[in-house]
Amino acid sequence: MGRFGATHSLILLICVLSLGSGLFLAGTPMDDVFALLGGLGAIGAATLTAAGGGRRLAAVFVEAAVRSGVGK
């Protein structure tokens, strides 16, 4: 499997724009469209970080999220 490249970025950009446009045309409120696309972007970034060898970076983010949730 190759690295994440420009072609992959372009395909994902087209998919996100198409999904957002389709939801908007279907009458979905803009707040819901942005929340969905933001969540998808976060999942994609986390997946690329974990798959790309950034496990240490991912661990730091998870630890920070857990600590902020606990209130420390």
N, CA, C and O atoms as a GROMACS GRO file, in nm:
protein
  288
    1MET      N    1   0.084  -0.117   0.000
    1MET     CA    2   0.000   0.000   0.000
    1MET      C    3   0.089   0.124   0.000
    1MET      O    4   0.184   0.133   0.078
    2GLY      N    5   0.057   0.219  -0.087
    2GLY     CA    6   0.138   0.339  -0.098
    2GLY      C    7   0.102   0.443   0.005
    2GLY      O    8   0.008   0.427   0.084
    3ARG      N    9   0.177   0.548   0.003
    3ARG     CA   10   0.152   0.658   0.096
    3ARG      C   11   0.031   0.740   0.052
    3ARG      O   12  -0.014   0.733  -0.062
    4PHE      N   13  -0.020   0.816   0.146
    4PHE     CA   14  -0.132   0.907   0.118
    4PHE      C   15  -0.078   1.021   0.033
    4PHE      O   16   0.007   1.098   0.079
    5GLY      N   17  -0.126   1.034  -0.089
    5GLY     CA   18  -0.070   1.132  -0.180
    5GLY      C   19  -0.172   1.235  -0.226
    5GLY      O   20  -0.283   1.244  -0.175
    6ALA      N   21  -0.129   1.310  -0.325
    6ALA     CA   22  -0.213   1.417  -0.378
    6ALA      C   23  -0.341   1.363  -0.442
    6ALA      O   24  -0.447   1.425  -0.431
    7THR      N   25  -0.332   1.250  -0.508
    7THR     CA   26  -0.450   1.191  -0.571
    7THR      C   27  -0.553   1.151  -0.466
    7THR      O   28  -0.673   1.173  -0.483
    8HIS      N   29  -0.505   1.093  -0.357
    8HIS     CA   30  -0.596   1.056  -0.249
    8HIS      C   31  -0.662   1.180  -0.188
    8HIS      O   32  -0.782   1.180  -0.157
    9SER      N   33  -0.584   1.285  -0.172
    9SER     CA   34  -0.639   1.410  -0.116
    9SER      C   35  -0.748   1.466  -0.207
    9SER      O   36  -0.853   1.509  -0.159
   10LEU      N   37  -0.724   1.464  -0.336
   10LEU     CA   38  -0.822   1.517  -0.431
   10LEU      C   39  -0.951   1.435  -0.429
   10LEU      O   40  -1.060   1.490  -0.431
   11ILE      N   41  -0.937   1.304  -0.424
   11ILE     CA   42  -1.055   1.217  -0.420
   11ILE      C   43  -1.136   1.242  -0.292
   11ILE      O   44  -1.259   1.251  -0.298
   12LEU      N   45  -1.067   1.253  -0.178
   12LEU     CA   46  -1.138   1.280  -0.053
   12LEU      C   47  -1.204   1.417  -0.054
   12LEU      O   48  -1.315   1.432  -0.002
   13LEU      N   49  -1.138   1.516  -0.110
   13LEU     CA   50  -1.196   1.649  -0.119
   13LEU      C   51  -1.323   1.648  -0.203
   13LEU      O   52  -1.423   1.709  -0.166
   14ILE      N   53  -1.319   1.578  -0.315
   14ILE     CA   54  -1.438   1.569  -0.401
   14ILE      C   55  -1.551   1.496  -0.328
   14ILE      O   56  -1.667   1.536  -0.338
   15CYS      N   57  -1.518   1.390  -0.256
   15CYS     CA   58  -1.621   1.316  -0.180
   15CYS      C   59  -1.684   1.402  -0.073
   15CYS      O   60  -1.806   1.401  -0.056
   16VAL      N   61  -1.602   1.477   0.001
   16VAL     CA   62  -1.656   1.562   0.108
   16VAL      C   63  -1.743   1.673   0.050
   16VAL      O   64  -1.851   1.701   0.102
   17LEU      N   65  -1.697   1.736  -0.057
   17LEU     CA   66  -1.778   1.841  -0.120
   17LEU      C   67  -1.908   1.785  -0.177
   17LEU      O   68  -2.013   1.849  -0.166
   18SER      N   69  -1.902   1.666  -0.237
   18SER     CA   70  -2.024   1.605  -0.292
   18SER      C   71  -2.122   1.569  -0.181
   18SER      O   72  -2.242   1.592  -0.194
   19LEU      N   73  -2.071   1.512  -0.072
   19LEU     CA   74  -2.158   1.475   0.039
   19LEU      C   75  -2.222   1.599   0.101
   19LEU      O   76  -2.342   1.600   0.126
   20GLY      N   77  -2.143   1.702   0.125
   20GLY     CA   78  -2.198   1.826   0.181
   20GLY      C   79  -2.300   1.890   0.091
   20GLY      O   80  -2.405   1.935   0.138
   21SER      N   81  -2.273   1.893  -0.039
   21SER     CA   82  -2.367   1.952  -0.134
   21SER      C   83  -2.496   1.871  -0.141
   21SER      O   84  -2.605   1.926  -0.146
   22GLY      N   85  -2.481   1.739  -0.142
   22GLY     CA   86  -2.600   1.652  -0.147
   22GLY      C   87  -2.688   1.668  -0.024
   22GLY      O   88  -2.810   1.673  -0.034
   23LEU      N   89  -2.624   1.676   0.092
   23LEU     CA   90  -2.702   1.697   0.214
   23LEU      C   91  -2.772   1.832   0.214
   23LEU      O   92  -2.886   1.843   0.257
   24PHE      N   93  -2.702   1.936   0.166
   24PHE     CA   94  -2.762   2.069   0.161
   24PHE      C   95  -2.881   2.070   0.065
   24PHE      O   96  -2.986   2.127   0.097
   25LEU      N   97  -2.866   2.007  -0.050
   25LEU     CA   98  -2.975   2.004  -0.148
   25LEU      C   99  -3.094   1.921  -0.098
   25LEU      O  100  -3.207   1.942  -0.140
   26ALA      N  101  -3.066   1.826  -0.009
   26ALA     CA  102  -3.173   1.743   0.047
   26ALA      C  103  -3.248   1.814   0.160
   26ALA      O  104  -3.346   1.762   0.212
   27GLY      N  105  -3.200   1.934   0.198
   27GLY     CA  106  -3.270   2.012   0.298
   27GLY      C  107  -3.217   1.995   0.440
   27GLY      O  108  -3.282   2.036   0.536
   28THR      N  109  -3.100   1.937   0.454
   28THR     CA  110  -3.040   1.920   0.586
   28THR      C  111  -2.992   2.056   0.637
   28THR      O  112  -2.929   2.131   0.562
   29PRO      N  113  -3.019   2.090   0.762
   29PRO     CA  114  -2.972   2.218   0.816
   29PRO      C  115  -2.819   2.227   0.810
   29PRO      O  116  -2.749   2.127   0.826
   30MET      N  117  -2.769   2.348   0.786
   30MET     CA  118  -2.625   2.369   0.769
   30MET      C  119  -2.546   2.328   0.893
   30MET      O  120  -2.434   2.277   0.881
   31ASP      N  121  -2.600   2.350   1.012
   31ASP     CA  122  -2.530   2.310   1.135
   31ASP      C  123  -2.505   2.160   1.136
   31ASP      O  124  -2.398   2.115   1.177
   32ASP      N  125  -2.604   2.082   1.091
   32ASP     CA  126  -2.589   1.937   1.088
   32ASP      C  127  -2.488   1.894   0.982
   32ASP      O  128  -2.410   1.801   1.003
   33VAL      N  129  -2.489   1.963   0.868
   33VAL     CA  130  -2.393   1.931   0.762
   33VAL      C  131  -2.251   1.956   0.811
   33VAL      O  132  -2.164   1.872   0.792
   34PHE      N  133  -2.227   2.071   0.874
   34PHE     CA  134  -2.093   2.103   0.923
   34PHE      C  135  -2.050   2.007   1.034
   34PHE      O  136  -1.934   1.968   1.040
   35ALA      N  137  -2.143   1.970   1.122
   35ALA     CA  138  -2.110   1.876   1.230
   35ALA      C  139  -2.071   1.741   1.172
   35ALA      O  140  -1.974   1.680   1.216
   36LEU      N  141  -2.146   1.694   1.074
   36LEU     CA  142  -2.116   1.564   1.012
   36LEU      C  143  -1.982   1.567   0.941
   36LEU      O  144  -1.900   1.477   0.959
   37LEU      N  145  -1.959   1.670   0.860
   37LEU     CA  146  -1.833   1.678   0.785
   37LEU      C  147  -1.715   1.699   0.878
   37LEU      O  148  -1.606   1.647   0.852
   38GLY      N  149  -1.734   1.774   0.986
   38GLY     CA  150  -1.626   1.790   1.084
   38GLY      C  151  -1.592   1.659   1.154
   38GLY      O  152  -1.475   1.628   1.176
   39GLY      N  153  -1.694   1.584   1.187
   39GLY     CA  154  -1.671   1.453   1.249
   39GLY      C  155  -1.600   1.357   1.155
   39GLY      O  156  -1.511   1.283   1.196
   40LEU      N  157  -1.640   1.358   1.028
   40LEU     CA  158  -1.574   1.273   0.930
   40LEU      C  159  -1.428   1.314   0.912
   40LEU      O  160  -1.340   1.228   0.898
   41GLY      N  161  -1.402   1.444   0.913
   41GLY     CA  162  -1.264   1.492   0.901
   41GLY      C  163  -1.180   1.451   1.021
   41GLY      O  164  -1.063   1.414   1.004
   42ALA      N  165  -1.237   1.456   1.139
   42ALA     CA  166  -1.164   1.415   1.259
   42ALA      C  167  -1.133   1.266   1.257
   42ALA      O  168  -1.022   1.225   1.293
   43ILE      N  169  -1.229   1.187   1.214
   43ILE     CA  170  -1.206   1.042   1.204
   43ILE      C  171  -1.099   1.013   1.101
   43ILE      O  172  -1.012   0.929   1.123
   44GLY      N  173  -1.104   1.082   0.987
   44GLY     CA  174  -1.003   1.062   0.884
   44GLY      C  175  -0.864   1.102   0.929
   44GLY      O  176  -0.767   1.032   0.901
   45ALA      N  177  -0.854   1.215   0.999
   45ALA     CA  178  -0.723   1.259   1.049
   45ALA      C  179  -0.668   1.162   1.151
   45ALA      O  180  -0.548   1.133   1.151
   46ALA      N  181  -0.754   1.111   1.239
   46ALA     CA  182  -0.708   1.014   1.339
   46ALA      C  183  -0.663   0.884   1.273
   46ALA      O  184  -0.565   0.823   1.316
   47THR      N  185  -0.735   0.842   1.171
   47THR     CA  186  -0.698   0.720   1.100
   47THR      C  187  -0.564   0.736   1.029
   47THR      O  188  -0.480   0.647   1.036
   48LEU      N  189  -0.546   0.847   0.961
   48LEU     CA  190  -0.419   0.871   0.893
   48LEU      C  191  -0.304   0.883   0.991
   48LEU      O  192  -0.193   0.837   0.962
   49THR      N  193  -0.327   0.944   1.105
   49THR     CA  194  -0.222   0.957   1.206
   49THR      C  195  -0.182   0.821   1.260
   49THR      O  196  -0.063   0.792   1.273
   50ALA      N  197  -0.280   0.737   1.290
   50ALA     CA  198  -0.250   0.605   1.344
   50ALA      C  199  -0.186   0.515   1.238
   50ALA      O  200  -0.092   0.442   1.269
   51ALA      N  201  -0.235   0.520   1.116
   51ALA     CA  202  -0.182   0.434   1.010
   51ALA      C  203  -0.047   0.482   0.960
   51ALA      O  204   0.033   0.402   0.910
   52GLY      N  205  -0.020   0.610   0.971
   52GLY     CA  206   0.104   0.666   0.919
   52GLY      C  207   0.219   0.659   1.015
   52GLY      O  208   0.323   0.721   0.990
   53GLY      N  209   0.206   0.587   1.122
   53GLY     CA  210   0.316   0.574   1.215
   53GLY      C  211   0.317   0.681   1.322
   53GLY      O  212   0.413   0.691   1.399
   54GLY      N  213   0.213   0.761   1.329
   54GLY     CA  214   0.206   0.866   1.429
   54GLY      C  215   0.138   0.818   1.555
   54GLY      O  216   0.057   0.891   1.613
   55ARG      N  217   0.169   0.698   1.598
   55ARG     CA  218   0.103   0.642   1.716
   55ARG      C  219   0.136   0.721   1.842
   55ARG      O  220   0.052   0.736   1.930
   56ARG      N  221   0.257   0.770   1.850
   56ARG     CA  222   0.295   0.850   1.967
   56ARG      C  223   0.213   0.979   1.971
   56ARG      O  224   0.165   1.019   2.077
   57LEU      N  225   0.199   1.044   1.855
   57LEU     CA  226   0.119   1.166   1.848
   57LEU      C  227  -0.027   1.137   1.883
   57LEU      O  228  -0.090   1.214   1.956
   58ALA      N  229  -0.079   1.026   1.832
   58ALA     CA  230  -0.217   0.989   1.863
   58ALA      C  231  -0.232   0.963   2.013
   58ALA      O  232  -0.334   1.000   2.072
   59ALA      N  233  -0.133   0.899   2.074
   59ALA     CA  234  -0.139   0.871   2.217
   59ALA      C  235  -0.140   1.001   2.298
   59ALA      O  236  -0.210   1.010   2.399
   60VAL      N  237  -0.064   1.100   2.254
   60VAL     CA  238  -0.063   1.229   2.323
   60VAL      C  239  -0.200   1.296   2.314
   60VAL      O  240  -0.249   1.350   2.413
   61PHE      N  241  -0.262   1.291   2.195
   61PHE     CA  242  -0.395   1.351   2.179
   61PHE      C  243  -0.499   1.279   2.264
   61PHE      O  244  -0.584   1.343   2.326
   62VAL      N  245  -0.493   1.148   2.267
   62VAL     CA  246  -0.590   1.071   2.347
   62VAL      C  247  -0.570   1.101   2.495
   62VAL      O  248  -0.668   1.119   2.568
   63GLU      N  249  -0.445   1.107   2.538
   63GLU     CA  250  -0.419   1.138   2.680
   63GLU      C  251  -0.469   1.276   2.715
   63GLU      O  252  -0.526   1.296   2.822
   64ALA      N  253  -0.447   1.373   2.626
   64ALA     CA  254  -0.495   1.510   2.652
   64ALA      C  255  -0.647   1.514   2.658
   64ALA      O  256  -0.705   1.584   2.741
   65ALA      N  257  -0.712   1.439   2.570
   65ALA     CA  258  -0.859   1.436   2.569
   65ALA      C  259  -0.912   1.373   2.697
   65ALA      O  260  -1.010   1.421   2.755
   66VAL      N  261  -0.848   1.266   2.741
   66VAL     CA  262  -0.894   1.199   2.863
   66VAL      C  263  -0.873   1.292   2.984
   66VAL      O  264  -0.960   1.303   3.070
   67ARG      N  265  -0.757   1.358   2.991
   67ARG     CA  266  -0.730   1.445   3.104
   67ARG      C  267  -0.825   1.565   3.106
   67ARG      O  268  -0.869   1.608   3.212
   68SER      N  269  -0.857   1.619   2.989
   68SER     CA  270  -0.949   1.732   2.986
   68SER      C  271  -1.090   1.687   3.023
   68SER      O  272  -1.166   1.764   3.081
   69GLY      N  273  -1.125   1.564   2.990
   69GLY     CA  274  -1.255   1.513   3.027
   69GLY      C  275  -1.267   1.488   3.175
   69GLY      O  276  -1.375   1.502   3.232
   70VAL      N  277  -1.158   1.452   3.238
   70VAL     CA  278  -1.158   1.426   3.382
   70VAL      C  279  -1.154   1.557   3.460
   70VAL      O  280  -1.204   1.564   3.572
   71GLY      N  281  -1.096   1.659   3.400
   71GLY     CA  282  -1.089   1.790   3.466
   71GLY      C  283  -0.956   1.816   3.535
   71GLY      O  284  -0.949   1.900   3.624
   72LYS      N  285  -0.851   1.744   3.494
   72LYS     CA  286  -0.720   1.764   3.556
   72LYS      C  287  -0.642   1.867   3.481
   72LYS      O  288  -0.528   1.898   3.518
   0.00000   0.00000   0.00000
